[in-house]
Amino acid sequence: MAGKAYPWVLVQSVPWQSGATYTRGLHEGLPLLSYGCAPRHLLATYRQLRAMGLRPNGHDPVAVLYVRHNLSKKVSFASLYLIAKAAPVRPMTPAKWTAIAKANLGRRICPECGHDRGYIVPRWDGRKCCVPCFDTACATEMQEAA
Ligand SMILES: [Zn+2]
């Protein structure tokens, strides 16, 4: 491939600092930054915000970070948020815990036998059932085949 995929571009203004700065062009309308050139104290990915106990607070990402994996030659993109505009993560309330417990209970109940199996019921070739149900179904199929 001739030339760089993401050449340096001087941008006159960016949301995270005043004055011009170098970026790697635009990606979906947002400034593109490469690994190492994004200011760590100003911008963070969603997971980095979470690790700091923060959330984007409804704000859209202000930049995109790209990293290239040398072995597979794949390029990954990550949205970057302003740390200054982030808000603390909302604490879990008893109602939220109840809602999560309810949702997880629904996933643990086998639709075929109706038992709470203590694990999330897996899907086998589009069929959703627990391991004992799957085993009995397999045994029946084997008997029918014999
Ligand atoms: Zn079952």
Backbone and ligand atoms as CSV (ligand in chain L), in Angstrom:
chain,resi,resn,atom,element,x,y,z
A,1,MET,N,N,0.853,-1.191,0.000
A,1,MET,CA,C,0.000,0.000,0.000
A,1,MET,C,C,0.890,1.243,0.000
A,2,ALA,N,N,0.622,2.136,-0.930
A,2,ALA,CA,C,1.426,3.359,-1.037
A,2,ALA,C,C,0.851,4.429,-0.111
A,3,GLY,N,N,1.722,5.079,0.631
A,3,GLY,CA,C,1.297,6.180,1.498
A,3,GLY,C,C,0.654,5.689,2.777
A,4,LYS,N,N,0.484,6.616,3.698
A,4,LYS,CA,C,-0.103,6.253,4.981
A,4,LYS,C,C,-1.621,6.280,4.906
A,5,ALA,N,N,-2.245,5.339,5.619
A,5,ALA,CA,C,-3.703,5.285,5.639
A,5,ALA,C,C,-4.281,6.491,6.374
A,6,TYR,N,N,-3.599,6.924,7.421
A,6,TYR,CA,C,-4.088,8.049,8.225
A,6,TYR,C,C,-2.972,9.071,8.388
A,7,PRO,N,N,-2.795,9.953,7.392
A,7,PRO,CA,C,-1.711,10.943,7.501
A,7,PRO,C,C,-2.033,12.015,8.552
A,8,TRP,N,N,-0.986,12.660,9.044
A,8,TRP,CA,C,-1.174,13.732,10.023
A,8,TRP,C,C,-1.899,14.907,9.390
A,9,VAL,N,N,-2.851,15.473,10.104
A,9,VAL,CA,C,-3.617,16.629,9.625
A,9,VAL,C,C,-3.632,17.652,10.752
A,10,LEU,N,N,-3.316,18.896,10.414
A,10,LEU,CA,C,-3.369,19.968,11.421
A,10,LEU,C,C,-4.793,20.501,11.489
A,11,VAL,N,N,-5.423,20.366,12.667
A,11,VAL,CA,C,-6.801,20.822,12.865
A,11,VAL,C,C,-6.757,22.095,13.693
A,12,GLN,N,N,-7.537,23.097,13.273
A,12,GLN,CA,C,-7.468,24.407,13.931
A,12,GLN,C,C,-8.081,24.399,15.326
A,13,SER,N,N,-9.146,23.617,15.543
A,13,SER,CA,C,-9.717,23.587,16.888
A,13,SER,C,C,-10.301,22.207,17.170
A,14,VAL,N,N,-10.086,21.740,18.370
A,14,VAL,CA,C,-10.621,20.458,18.828
A,14,VAL,C,C,-11.330,20.698,20.156
A,15,PRO,N,N,-12.327,19.857,20.501
A,15,PRO,CA,C,-13.111,20.119,21.722
A,15,PRO,C,C,-12.308,20.013,23.016
A,16,TRP,N,N,-11.200,19.262,23.035
A,16,TRP,CA,C,-10.525,18.998,24.307
A,16,TRP,C,C,-9.427,19.996,24.636
A,17,GLN,N,N,-9.060,20.869,23.705
A,17,GLN,CA,C,-8.044,21.873,24.019
A,17,GLN,C,C,-8.205,23.072,23.099
A,18,SER,N,N,-7.621,24.207,23.492
A,18,SER,CA,C,-7.687,25.397,22.654
A,18,SER,C,C,-6.456,25.409,21.754
A,19,GLY,N,N,-6.641,25.930,20.578
A,19,GLY,CA,C,-5.529,26.003,19.635
A,19,GLY,C,C,-5.473,24.819,18.710
A,20,ALA,N,N,-4.584,24.905,17.742
A,20,ALA,CA,C,-4.483,23.871,16.716
A,20,ALA,C,C,-3.734,22.654,17.246
A,21,THR,N,N,-4.077,21.513,16.699
A,21,THR,CA,C,-3.387,20.290,17.082
A,21,THR,C,C,-3.366,19.324,15.901
A,22,TYR,N,N,-2.439,18.401,15.950
A,22,TYR,CA,C,-2.350,17.410,14.883
A,22,TYR,C,C,-3.243,16.217,15.199
A,23,THR,N,N,-3.998,15.793,14.200
A,23,THR,CA,C,-4.805,14.580,14.321
A,23,THR,C,C,-4.477,13.684,13.126
A,24,ARG,N,N,-5.175,12.565,13.050
A,24,ARG,CA,C,-4.986,11.646,11.924
A,24,ARG,C,C,-6.152,11.743,10.944
A,25,GLY,N,N,-6.734,12.942,10.830
A,25,GLY,CA,C,-7.846,13.131,9.905
A,25,GLY,C,C,-9.175,12.969,10.613
A,26,LEU,N,N,-10.200,12.602,9.860
A,26,LEU,CA,C,-11.537,12.457,10.412
A,26,LEU,C,C,-11.998,11.017,10.260
A,27,HIS,N,N,-12.779,10.557,11.222
A,27,HIS,CA,C,-13.412,9.244,11.138
A,27,HIS,C,C,-14.859,9.428,11.554
A,28,GLU,N,N,-15.774,9.265,10.599
A,28,GLU,CA,C,-17.203,9.469,10.831
A,28,GLU,C,C,-17.457,10.844,11.430
A,29,GLY,N,N,-16.760,11.846,10.919
A,29,GLY,CA,C,-16.985,13.227,11.318
A,29,GLY,C,C,-16.269,13.656,12.580
A,30,LEU,N,N,-15.569,12.730,13.251
A,30,LEU,CA,C,-14.868,13.075,14.489
A,30,LEU,C,C,-13.357,13.029,14.247
A,31,PRO,N,N,-12.594,13.853,14.990
A,31,PRO,CA,C,-11.138,13.804,14.830
A,31,PRO,C,C,-10.606,12.407,15.171
A,32,LEU,N,N,-9.713,11.943,14.344
A,32,LEU,CA,C,-9.136,10.614,14.539
A,32,LEU,C,C,-7.766,10.765,15.184
A,33,LEU,N,N,-7.528,9.982,16.230
A,33,LEU,CA,C,-6.247,10.037,16.940
A,33,LEU,C,C,-5.616,8.657,16.929
A,34,SER,N,N,-4.288,8.640,16.891
A,34,SER,CA,C,-3.608,7.355,16.935
A,34,SER,C,C,-3.137,7.083,18.356
A,35,TYR,N,N,-2.740,5.848,18.600
A,35,TYR,CA,C,-2.298,5.443,19.932
A,35,TYR,C,C,-1.107,6.310,20.364
A,36,GLY,N,N,-1.196,6.861,21.546
A,36,GLY,CA,C,-0.092,7.666,22.066
A,36,GLY,C,C,-0.251,9.156,21.838
A,37,CYS,N,N,-1.086,9.585,20.883
A,37,CYS,CA,C,-1.220,11.027,20.642
A,37,CYS,C,C,-2.487,11.601,21.259
A,38,ALA,N,N,-3.350,10.765,21.832
A,38,ALA,CA,C,-4.538,11.272,22.523
A,38,ALA,C,C,-4.146,11.651,23.954
A,39,PRO,N,N,-4.515,12.858,24.412
A,39,PRO,CA,C,-4.153,13.245,25.779
A,39,PRO,C,C,-4.919,12.430,26.821
A,40,ARG,N,N,-4.185,11.623,27.591
A,40,ARG,CA,C,-4.799,10.702,28.547
A,40,ARG,C,C,-5.530,11.403,29.688
A,41,HIS,N,N,-5.087,12.633,30.038
A,41,HIS,CA,C,-5.717,13.335,31.151
A,41,HIS,C,C,-6.985,14.063,30.720
A,42,LEU,N,N,-7.246,14.165,29.403
A,42,LEU,CA,C,-8.419,14.886,28.900
A,42,LEU,C,C,-9.456,13.966,28.279
A,43,LEU,N,N,-8.996,12.909,27.600
A,43,LEU,CA,C,-9.899,12.014,26.877
A,43,LEU,C,C,-9.797,10.602,27.427
A,44,ALA,N,N,-10.930,9.893,27.390
A,44,ALA,CA,C,-10.940,8.502,27.846
A,44,ALA,C,C,-11.995,7.728,27.088
A,45,THR,N,N,-11.778,6.420,26.941
A,45,THR,CA,C,-12.791,5.565,26.332
A,45,THR,C,C,-13.862,5.279,27.380
A,46,TYR,N,N,-14.969,4.678,26.938
A,46,TYR,CA,C,-16.061,4.369,27.857
A,46,TYR,C,C,-15.562,3.479,29.001
A,47,ARG,N,N,-14.759,2.486,28.672
A,47,ARG,CA,C,-14.257,1.573,29.706
A,47,ARG,C,C,-13.287,2.266,30.655
A,48,GLN,N,N,-12.494,3.189,30.112
A,48,GLN,CA,C,-11.581,3.940,30.978
A,48,GLN,C,C,-12.372,4.839,31.924
A,49,LEU,N,N,-13.469,5.440,31.413
A,49,LEU,CA,C,-14.332,6.255,32.278
A,49,LEU,C,C,-14.913,5.397,33.395
A,50,ARG,N,N,-15.406,4.204,33.032
A,50,ARG,CA,C,-15.984,3.280,34.017
A,50,ARG,C,C,-14.962,2.921,35.096
A,51,ALA,N,N,-13.737,2.686,34.662
A,51,ALA,CA,C,-12.678,2.328,35.610
A,51,ALA,C,C,-12.410,3.474,36.581
A,52,MET,N,N,-12.702,4.718,36.137
A,52,MET,CA,C,-12.529,5.879,37.014
A,52,MET,C,C,-13.803,6.172,37.797
A,53,GLY,N,N,-14.842,5.331,37.616
A,53,GLY,CA,C,-16.117,5.557,38.294
A,53,GLY,C,C,-16.925,6.660,37.658
A,54,LEU,N,N,-16.738,6.864,36.342
A,54,LEU,CA,C,-17.439,7.935,35.633
A,54,LEU,C,C,-18.272,7.368,34.492
A,55,ARG,N,N,-19.178,8.208,33.977
A,55,ARG,CA,C,-19.996,7.857,32.803
A,55,ARG,C,C,-20.020,9.059,31.871
A,56,PRO,N,N,-20.308,8.847,30.568
A,56,PRO,CA,C,-20.262,9.981,29.623
A,56,PRO,C,C,-21.290,11.077,29.905
A,57,ASN,N,N,-22.304,10.803,30.724
A,57,ASN,CA,C,-23.300,11.814,31.121
A,57,ASN,C,C,-24.077,12.334,29.917
A,58,GLY,N,N,-24.387,11.459,28.973
A,58,GLY,CA,C,-25.197,11.859,27.826
A,58,GLY,C,C,-24.434,12.554,26.728
A,59,HIS,N,N,-23.162,12.829,26.938
A,59,HIS,CA,C,-22.387,13.519,25.911
A,59,HIS,C,C,-21.893,12.530,24.863
A,60,ASP,N,N,-21.866,13.011,23.630
A,60,ASP,CA,C,-21.373,12.188,22.534
A,60,ASP,C,C,-19.850,12.159,22.565
A,61,PRO,N,N,-19.246,11.124,21.950
A,61,PRO,CA,C,-17.781,11.113,21.874
A,61,PRO,C,C,-17.261,12.313,21.083
A,62,VAL,N,N,-16.096,12.819,21.457
A,62,VAL,CA,C,-15.529,13.988,20.777
A,62,VAL,C,C,-14.413,13.597,19.825
A,63,ALA,N,N,-13.919,12.364,19.928
A,63,ALA,CA,C,-12.841,11.928,19.058
A,63,ALA,C,C,-12.878,10.400,18.944
A,64,VAL,N,N,-12.119,9.894,18.001
A,64,VAL,CA,C,-12.027,8.449,17.805
A,64,VAL,C,C,-10.556,8.058,17.866
A,65,LEU,N,N,-10.281,7.016,18.613
A,65,LEU,CA,C,-8.917,6.498,18.719
A,65,LEU,C,C,-8.815,5.250,17.849
A,66,TYR,N,N,-7.725,5.134,17.109
A,66,TYR,CA,C,-7.560,3.880,16.363
A,66,TYR,C,C,-6.276,3.202,16.782
A,67,VAL,N,N,-6.355,1.907,16.829
A,67,VAL,CA,C,-5.167,1.098,17.123
A,67,VAL,C,C,-5.082,0.021,16.060
A,68,ARG,N,N,-3.861,-0.239,15.625
A,68,ARG,CA,C,-3.659,-1.244,14.585
A,68,ARG,C,C,-2.975,-2.447,15.208
A,69,HIS,N,N,-3.528,-3.602,14.954
A,69,HIS,CA,C,-2.947,-4.837,15.451
A,69,HIS,C,C,-1.974,-5.350,14.397
A,70,ASN,N,N,-0.700,-5.380,14.734
A,70,ASN,CA,C,0.327,-5.668,13.737
A,70,ASN,C,C,0.217,-7.058,13.130
A,71,LEU,N,N,-0.131,-8.044,13.948
A,71,LEU,CA,C,-0.138,-9.421,13.450
A,71,LEU,C,C,-1.286,-9.655,12.476
A,72,SER,N,N,-2.493,-9.231,12.864
A,72,SER,CA,C,-3.657,-9.476,12.007
A,72,SER,C,C,-3.892,-8.343,11.023
A,73,LYS,N,N,-3.186,-7.222,11.183
A,73,LYS,CA,C,-3.359,-6.034,10.328
A,73,LYS,C,C,-4.757,-5.434,10.455
A,74,LYS,N,N,-5.451,-5.766,11.528
A,74,LYS,CA,C,-6.785,-5.212,11.730
A,74,LYS,C,C,-6.683,-3.887,12.460
A,75,VAL,N,N,-7.613,-2.992,12.166
A,75,VAL,CA,C,-7.654,-1.687,12.821
A,75,VAL,C,C,-8.913,-1.635,13.687
A,76,SER,N,N,-8.734,-1.256,14.966
A,76,SER,CA,C,-9.866,-1.112,15.870
A,76,SER,C,C,-10.062,0.357,16.189
A,77,PHE,N,N,-11.315,0.741,16.353
A,77,PHE,CA,C,-11.648,2.123,16.683
A,77,PHE,C,C,-12.336,2.174,18.044
A,78,ALA,N,N,-12.058,3.227,18.796
A,78,ALA,CA,C,-12.699,3.416,20.096
A,78,ALA,C,C,-13.121,4.873,20.226
A,79,SER,N,N,-14.331,5.089,20.727
A,79,SER,CA,C,-14.820,6.452,20.944
A,79,SER,C,C,-14.150,7.046,22.170
A,80,LEU,N,N,-13.783,8.311,22.071
A,80,LEU,CA,C,-13.157,8.994,23.197
A,80,LEU,C,C,-14.095,10.087,23.716
A,81,TYR,N,N,-14.241,10.134,25.036
A,81,TYR,CA,C,-15.119,11.104,25.687
A,81,TYR,C,C,-14.274,12.085,26.482
A,82,LEU,N,N,-14.861,13.270,26.698
A,82,LEU,CA,C,-14.180,14.276,27.516
A,82,LEU,C,C,-14.324,13.897,28.982
A,83,ILE,N,N,-13.201,13.782,29.675
A,83,ILE,CA,C,-13.250,13.444,31.103
A,83,ILE,C,C,-13.892,14.593,31.882
A,84,ALA,N,N,-13.664,15.832,31.413
A,84,ALA,CA,C,-14.188,17.013,32.108
A,84,ALA,C,C,-15.715,17.035,32.137
A,85,LYS,N,N,-16.370,16.452,31.097
A,85,LYS,CA,C,-17.834,16.487,31.034
A,85,LYS,C,C,-18.469,15.233,31.621
A,86,ALA,N,N,-17.651,14.265,32.047
A,86,ALA,CA,C,-18.182,13.018,32.588
A,86,ALA,C,C,-18.746,13.242,33.988
A,87,ALA,N,N,-19.702,12.394,34.359
A,87,ALA,CA,C,-20.332,12.478,35.678
A,87,ALA,C,C,-20.096,11.166,36.411
A,88,PRO,N,N,-20.213,11.176,37.747
A,88,PRO,CA,C,-20.027,9.924,38.479
A,88,PRO,C,C,-21.093,8.897,38.105
A,89,VAL,N,N,-20.717,7.627,38.144
A,89,VAL,CA,C,-21.642,6.534,37.854
A,89,VAL,C,C,-22.770,6.583,38.879
A,90,ARG,N,N,-24.005,6.398,38.385
A,90,ARG,CA,C,-25.145,6.404,39.317
A,90,ARG,C,C,-25.051,5.178,40.219
A,91,PRO,N,N,-25.255,5.339,41.521
A,91,PRO,CA,C,-25.147,4.178,42.411
A,91,PRO,C,C,-26.306,3.213,42.194
A,92,MET,N,N,-26.056,1.928,42.490
A,92,MET,CA,C,-27.095,0.910,42.356
A,92,MET,C,C,-28.127,1.114,43.455
A,93,THR,N,N,-29.402,1.101,43.095
A,93,THR,CA,C,-30.485,1.219,44.068
A,93,THR,C,C,-31.086,-0.161,44.275
A,94,PRO,N,N,-31.803,-0.389,45.373
A,94,PRO,CA,C,-32.449,-1.697,45.567
A,94,PRO,C,C,-33.350,-2.073,44.400
A,95,ALA,N,N,-34.045,-1.092,43.807
A,95,ALA,CA,C,-34.928,-1.374,42.668
A,95,ALA,C,C,-34.126,-1.880,41.477
A,96,LYS,N,N,-32.933,-1.290,41.264
A,96,LYS,CA,C,-32.084,-1.724,40.150
A,96,LYS,C,C,-31.605,-3.154,40.370
A,97,TRP,N,N,-31.178,-3.465,41.607
A,97,TRP,CA,C,-30.733,-4.831,41.914
A,97,TRP,C,C,-31.873,-5.817,41.680
A,98,THR,N,N,-33.095,-5.437,42.091
A,98,THR,CA,C,-34.262,-6.306,41.903
A,98,THR,C,C,-34.492,-6.553,40.424
A,99,ALA,N,N,-34.409,-5.503,39.611
A,99,ALA,CA,C,-34.638,-5.641,38.173
A,99,ALA,C,C,-33.608,-6.571,37.547
A,100,ILE,N,N,-32.357,-6.449,37.968
A,100,ILE,CA,C,-31.302,-7.305,37.418
A,100,ILE,C,C,-31.514,-8.753,37.841
A,101,ALA,N,N,-31.885,-8.956,39.115
A,101,ALA,CA,C,-32.139,-10.310,39.610
A,101,ALA,C,C,-33.280,-10.951,38.839
A,102,LYS,N,N,-34.315,-10.177,38.552
A,102,LYS,CA,C,-35.473,-10.672,37.798
A,102,LYS,C,C,-35.061,-11.081,36.386
A,103,ALA,N,N,-34.286,-10.215,35.727
A,103,ALA,CA,C,-33.850,-10.492,34.356
A,103,ALA,C,C,-32.987,-11.740,34.314
A,104,ASN,N,N,-32.084,-11.893,35.290
A,104,ASN,CA,C,-31.209,-13.063,35.321
A,104,ASN,C,C,-31.993,-14.332,35.639
A,105,LEU,N,N,-33.021,-14.209,36.466
A,105,LEU,CA,C,-33.844,-15.382,36.792
A,105,LEU,C,C,-34.514,-15.887,35.518
A,106,GLY,N,N,-35.012,-14.972,34.712
A,106,GLY,CA,C,-35.641,-15.338,33.446
A,106,GLY,C,C,-34.699,-16.088,32.532
A,107,ARG,N,N,-33.440,-15.741,32.567
A,107,ARG,CA,C,-32.451,-16.399,31.698
A,107,ARG,C,C,-32.036,-17.764,32.247
A,108,ARG,N,N,-32.211,-17.979,33.583
A,108,ARG,CA,C,-31.786,-19.243,34.204
A,108,ARG,C,C,-32.850,-20.327,34.108
A,109,ILE,N,N,-34.132,-19.941,33.859
A,109,ILE,CA,C,-35.223,-20.924,33.821
A,109,ILE,C,C,-35.277,-21.578,32.445
A,110,CYS,N,N,-35.285,-22.918,32.454
A,110,CYS,CA,C,-35.333,-23.666,31.201
A,110,CYS,C,C,-36.755,-23.615,30.643
A,111,PRO,N,N,-36.950,-23.223,29.373
A,111,PRO,CA,C,-38.314,-23.151,28.833
A,111,PRO,C,C,-38.956,-24.521,28.639
A,112,GLU,N,N,-38.162,-25.592,28.645
A,112,GLU,CA,C,-38.733,-26.925,28.402
A,112,GLU,C,C,-39.185,-27.611,29.686
A,113,CYS,N,N,-38.337,-27.566,30.739
A,113,CYS,CA,C,-38.724,-28.235,31.981
A,113,CYS,C,C,-39.134,-27.249,33.071
A,114,GLY,N,N,-38.832,-25.980,32.903
A,114,GLY,CA,C,-39.267,-24.955,33.851
A,114,GLY,C,C,-38.466,-24.896,35.142
A,115,HIS,N,N,-37.310,-25.566,35.182
A,115,HIS,CA,C,-36.477,-25.530,36.385
A,115,HIS,C,C,-35.518,-24.352,36.358
A,116,ASP,N,N,-35.230,-23.806,37.569
A,116,ASP,CA,C,-34.172,-22.805,37.709
A,116,ASP,C,C,-32.870,-23.579,37.823
A,117,ARG,N,N,-32.037,-23.533,36.781
A,117,ARG,CA,C,-30.842,-24.369,36.728
A,117,ARG,C,C,-29.625,-23.738,37.393
A,118,GLY,N,N,-29.689,-22.488,37.802
A,118,GLY,CA,C,-28.533,-21.855,38.447
A,118,GLY,C,C,-27.487,-21.381,37.455
A,119,TYR,N,N,-27.746,-21.529,36.162
A,119,TYR,CA,C,-26.862,-21.008,35.123
A,119,TYR,C,C,-27.725,-20.497,33.975
A,120,ILE,N,N,-27.158,-19.702,33.118
A,120,ILE,CA,C,-27.925,-19.177,31.987
A,120,ILE,C,C,-28.127,-20.296,30.984
A,121,VAL,N,N,-29.403,-20.568,30.689
A,121,VAL,CA,C,-29.765,-21.688,29.812
A,121,VAL,C,C,-29.180,-21.439,28.427
A,122,PRO,N,N,-28.338,-22.358,27.935
A,122,PRO,CA,C,-27.692,-22.132,26.637
A,122,PRO,C,C,-28.619,-22.448,25.455
A,123,ARG,N,N,-28.154,-22.065,24.291
A,123,ARG,CA,C,-28.893,-22.293,23.049
A,123,ARG,C,C,-28.100,-23.298,22.217
A,124,TRP,N,N,-28.740,-24.386,21.819
A,124,TRP,CA,C,-28.074,-25.417,21.017
A,124,TRP,C,C,-28.736,-25.423,19.652
A,125,ASP,N,N,-28.069,-24.980,18.645
A,125,ASP,CA,C,-28.612,-24.946,17.283
A,125,ASP,C,C,-30.006,-24.328,17.257
A,126,GLY,N,N,-30.159,-23.204,17.961
A,126,GLY,CA,C,-31.433,-22.503,17.959
A,126,GLY,C,C,-32.408,-23.021,18.995
A,127,ARG,N,N,-32.100,-24.152,19.640
A,127,ARG,CA,C,-32.992,-24.720,20.637
A,127,ARG,C,C,-32.503,-24.319,22.013
A,128,LYS,N,N,-33.395,-23.713,22.838
A,128,LYS,CA,C,-32.999,-23.225,24.148
A,128,LYS,C,C,-33.492,-24.193,25.204
A,129,CYS,N,N,-32.570,-24.896,25.869
A,129,CYS,CA,C,-32.950,-25.777,26.966
A,129,CYS,C,C,-31.743,-26.041,27.849
A,130,CYS,N,N,-31.983,-26.607,29.029
A,130,CYS,CA,C,-30.899,-26.862,29.968
A,130,CYS,C,C,-30.142,-28.138,29.556
A,131,VAL,N,N,-29.027,-28.401,30.226
A,131,VAL,CA,C,-28.185,-29.548,29.860
A,131,VAL,C,C,-28.931,-30.875,30.062
A,132,PRO,N,N,-29.594,-31.138,31.214
A,132,PRO,CA,C,-30.330,-32.412,31.346
A,132,PRO,C,C,-31.385,-32.597,30.256
A,133,CYS,N,N,-32.121,-31.520,29.893
A,133,CYS,CA,C,-33.126,-31.613,28.821
A,133,CYS,C,C,-32.457,-31.971,27.509
A,134,PHE,N,N,-31.324,-31.352,27.241
A,134,PHE,CA,C,-30.612,-31.619,25.986
A,134,PHE,C,C,-30.132,-33.067,25.951
A,135,ASP,N,N,-29.614,-33.533,27.106
A,135,ASP,CA,C,-29.113,-34.909,27.170
A,135,ASP,C,C,-30.235,-35.907,26.931
A,136,THR,N,N,-31.406,-35.715,27.553
A,136,THR,CA,C,-32.522,-36.644,27.353
A,136,THR,C,C,-32.997,-36.604,25.893
A,137,ALA,N,N,-33.008,-35.402,25.307
A,137,ALA,CA,C,-33.418,-35.268,23.898
A,137,ALA,C,C,-32.437,-36.015,23.008
A,138,CYS,N,N,-31.137,-35.909,23.322
A,138,CYS,CA,C,-30.109,-36.609,22.553
A,138,CYS,C,C,-30.286,-38.111,22.670
A,139,ALA,N,N,-30.536,-38.602,23.907
A,139,ALA,CA,C,-30.709,-40.031,24.154
A,139,ALA,C,C,-31.909,-40.559,23.373
A,140,THR,N,N,-33.012,-39.785,23.346
A,140,THR,CA,C,-34.207,-40.205,22.601
A,140,THR,C,C,-33.910,-40.294,21.117
A,141,GLU,N,N,-33.168,-39.264,20.617
A,141,GLU,CA,C,-32.826,-39.263,19.182
A,141,GLU,C,C,-31.959,-40.469,18.835
A,142,MET,N,N,-31.031,-40.830,19.769
A,142,MET,CA,C,-30.139,-41.972,19.522
A,142,MET,C,C,-30.952,-43.266,19.467
A,143,GLN,N,N,-31.951,-43.373,20.388
A,143,GLN,CA,C,-32.786,-44.581,20.416
A,143,GLN,C,C,-33.609,-44.701,19.143
A,144,GLU,N,N,-34.112,-43.506,18.692
A,144,GLU,CA,C,-34.939,-43.509,17.479
A,144,GLU,C,C,-34.100,-43.898,16.269
A,145,ALA,N,N,-32.833,-43.436,16.274
A,145,ALA,CA,C,-31.942,-43.719,15.137
A,145,ALA,C,C,-31.563,-45.192,15.095
A,146,ALA,N,N,-31.456,-45.830,16.303
A,146,ALA,CA,C,-31.003,-47.237,16.373
A,146,ALA,C,C,-32.094,-48.200,15.909
L,1,ZN,ZN,ZN,-34.741,-28.229,31.067
